[in-house]
């Protein structure tokens, strides 16, 4: 196991948070596509959901949430 400095840990956590939010976006898009095909959602609702990306604040909040276990002294 290699020891990583705090910058490397933060970089990895940011990458994990981005991957998580990317996967969440893909899942939301797939759900909206299925709902559109089944007629449960209108095209406007589909378009609004699919074009809405997460913000930098969302990314930072998720990264902080994921990093919190590293900084705990338990």
SESEBA-508192 format. One line per 2 residues: number of its first residue (from 1); their letters; for each residue y, z, x of N, C-alpha, C. Coordinates in nm, 2 decimals. Each point is the difference from the previous one (the first is absolute). Layout:
<sites>
NUM) a) Y/Z/X/Y/Z/X/Y/Z/X | ...;
</sites>
This chain:
<sites>
1) xx) -0.12/0.00/0.08/0.12/0.00/-0.08/0.12/0.00/0.09 | 0.10/-0.08/-0.03/0.12/-0.01/0.08/0.11/0.08/-0.06;
3) xx) 0.08/0.06/0.08/0.11/0.07/-0.04/0.12/-0.09/-0.03 | 0.06/0.01/-0.11/0.11/-0.09/-0.03/0.13/0.08/-0.01;
5) xx) 0.11/-0.06/0.04/0.13/0.06/0.00/0.05/0.00/-0.14 | 0.10/0.07/-0.04/0.05/0.01/-0.13/0.05/-0.14/-0.05;
7) xx) 0.05/-0.08/0.08/0.05/-0.13/-0.04/-0.12/-0.09/-0.04 | -0.11/0.01/0.07/-0.12/-0.08/-0.03/-0.05/0.05/-0.14;
9) xx) -0.01/0.13/-0.02/-0.04/0.05/-0.12/0.08/-0.04/-0.12 | 0.13/0.00/0.02/0.09/-0.04/-0.11/-0.01/-0.15/-0.03;
11) xx) -0.02/-0.08/0.10/-0.02/-0.14/-0.02/-0.13/-0.03/-0.08 | -0.11/0.07/0.04/-0.12/-0.01/-0.07/0.01/0.04/-0.15;
13) xx) 0.07/0.11/-0.02/0.02/0.05/-0.14/0.08/-0.10/-0.08 | 0.11/-0.05/0.06/0.08/-0.11/-0.07/-0.09/-0.12/-0.03;
15) xx) -0.08/-0.04/0.09/-0.09/-0.11/-0.03/-0.10/0.03/-0.11 | -0.05/0.12/0.00/-0.09/0.04/-0.11/0.07/0.01/-0.13;
17) xx) 0.12/0.05/-0.01/0.08/0.00/-0.12/0.03/-0.14/-0.05 | 0.04/-0.09/0.09/0.02/-0.14/-0.04/-0.12/-0.06/-0.05;
19) xx) -0.12/0.02/0.07/-0.12/-0.06/-0.05/-0.04/0.05/-0.14 | 0.02/0.13/-0.02/-0.02/0.06/-0.13/0.08/-0.06/-0.11;
21) xx) 0.13/-0.01/0.03/0.09/-0.06/-0.10/-0.02/-0.15/-0.02 | -0.04/-0.07/0.10/-0.04/-0.14/-0.01/-0.12/-0.01/-0.10;
23) xx) -0.10/0.08/0.03/-0.12/0.00/-0.09/0.03/0.04/-0.14 | 0.09/0.09/-0.02/0.04/0.04/-0.13/0.07/-0.12/-0.07;
25) xx) 0.09/-0.07/0.07/0.07/-0.11/-0.06/-0.10/-0.11/-0.04 | -0.10/-0.03/0.08/-0.11/-0.09/-0.03/-0.07/0.04/-0.12;
27) xx) -0.04/0.12/-0.01/-0.07/0.05/-0.12/0.09/-0.01/-0.13 | 0.13/0.03/0.01/0.09/-0.01/-0.11/0.01/-0.15/-0.04;
29) xx) 0.01/-0.09/0.09/0.01/-0.14/-0.03/-0.13/-0.05/-0.07 | -0.12/0.04/0.05/-0.12/-0.04/-0.06/-0.01/0.05/-0.14;
31) xx) 0.04/0.13/-0.02/0.00/0.06/-0.14/0.09/-0.08/-0.09 | 0.12/-0.03/0.05/0.09/-0.07/-0.09/-0.05/-0.15/-0.03;
33) xx) -0.06/-0.06/0.10/-0.05/-0.14/-0.02/-0.11/0.01/-0.11 | -0.09/0.10/0.00/-0.10/0.01/-0.10/0.06/0.03/-0.13;
35) xx) 0.10/0.09/-0.01/0.06/0.03/-0.12/0.07/-0.12/-0.06 | 0.06/-0.08/0.08/0.07/-0.12/-0.04/-0.10/-0.10/-0.06;
37) xx) -0.11/-0.02/0.07/-0.11/-0.09/-0.05/-0.05/0.04/-0.13 | -0.01/0.13/-0.02/-0.06/0.06/-0.13/0.11/0.00/-0.11;
39) xx) 0.12/-0.03/0.03/0.11/0.00/-0.10/0.05/0.14/-0.02 | -0.03/0.10/0.08/0.05/0.13/-0.02/0.14/0.02/0.05;
41) xx) 0.04/-0.09/0.10/0.13/0.01/0.06/0.07/-0.13/-0.01 | 0.13/0.00/-0.02/0.08/-0.12/0.00/0.02/-0.05/0.14;
43) xx) 0.04/-0.13/0.01/0.03/-0.05/0.13/0.12/0.07/0.07 | 0.10/0.04/-0.08/0.11/0.08/0.05/-0.04/0.13/0.06;
45) xx) -0.09/0.07/-0.07/-0.06/0.13/0.06/-0.08/-0.02/0.12 | -0.08/-0.11/0.00/-0.08/-0.04/0.12/0.09/-0.03/0.12;
47) xx) 0.10/-0.08/-0.02/0.10/-0.04/0.10/0.07/0.12/0.06 | 0.05/0.09/-0.09/0.07/0.12/0.05/-0.09/0.09/0.08;
49) xx) -0.13/0.01/-0.04/-0.09/0.09/0.08/-0.04/-0.06/0.13 | -0.02/-0.13/0.00/-0.05/-0.06/0.12/0.11/-0.02/0.11;
51) xx) 0.12/-0.02/-0.04/0.11/-0.03/0.09/0.06/0.13/0.05 | -0.03/0.11/-0.06/0.05/0.13/0.05/-0.08/0.05/0.12;
53) xx) 0.06/0.01/0.11/-0.06/0.05/0.12/0.04/0.14/0.02 | -0.07/0.07/0.08/0.04/0.14/0.04/0.12/0.00/0.09;
55) xx) 0.07/0.10/0.00/0.12/0.01/0.08/-0.03/0.07/0.13 | 0.10/0.00/0.09/-0.01/0.07/0.13/-0.02/0.15/-0.03;
57) xx) 0.08/0.05/-0.10/-0.01/0.14/-0.04/-0.14/0.03/-0.05 | -0.06/-0.09/-0.08/-0.14/0.02/-0.04/-0.10/0.01/0.12;
59) xx) 0.02/-0.09/0.09/-0.08/0.00/0.12/0.02/0.13/0.08 | 0.12/0.04/0.02/0.02/0.12/0.08/-0.05/0.13/-0.07;
61) xx) 0.01/0.00/-0.13/-0.05/0.11/-0.08/-0.15/0.01/0.01 | -0.07/-0.11/0.00/-0.15/0.00/0.01/-0.04/0.03/0.14;
63) xx) 0.08/-0.04/0.10/-0.03/0.03/0.14/0.01/0.15/0.02 | 0.11/0.06/-0.05/0.02/0.14/0.01/-0.11/0.08/-0.07;
65) xx) -0.05/-0.05/-0.11/-0.11/0.07/-0.07/-0.12/-0.01/0.08 | -0.03/-0.11/0.06/-0.12/-0.02/0.09/0.01/0.08/0.13;
67) xx) 0.12/0.01/0.05/0.02/0.07/0.13/0.00/0.16/-0.02 | 0.02/0.04/-0.12/0.02/0.15/-0.02/-0.12/0.08/0.05;
69) xx) -0.12/-0.06/-0.01/-0.12/0.07/0.04/0.00/0.02/0.15 | 0.06/-0.09/0.08/0.01/0.01/0.14/0.09/0.11/0.05;
71) xx) 0.11/0.02/-0.08/0.10/0.10/0.05/-0.03/0.14/-0.05 | -0.10/0.01/-0.09/-0.03/0.14/-0.05/-0.06/0.08/0.11;
73) xx) 0.03/0.13/0.00/-0.05/0.09/0.10/-0.12/0.08/-0.05 | -0.07/-0.04/-0.10/-0.11/0.07/-0.06/-0.12/0.00/0.09;
</sites>
